Amino acid sequence: MKKEKKEIFIPDKDTYKPYSLGCAKYRKCPVCRGHREYPDCFWSEGLCDYCADYIFTESELFKRYLRAIKKGYIQPVLDGHAYFFSKN
């Protein structure tokens, strides 16, 4: 018997790709893990509008944000970094 070749799911690469749901495309945000419309609800750095507004005020989102940068899912928001580290 021949073994069937199965496609390997790699979460690091496949999880955050845009997917189609009807006429709109959606993507999972690597920081808040919410499904948002792509590209309308995303910044060029790779995170959604909600996270961009609240990552520097909510500690849990900020921890997830730093982990997402470390894993290479998103780029740092330079204006936010400058603001956050000047205050702390």
Salt bridges, closest charged atoms under 4 A:
ASP14 OD1 - LYS17 NZ 3.79
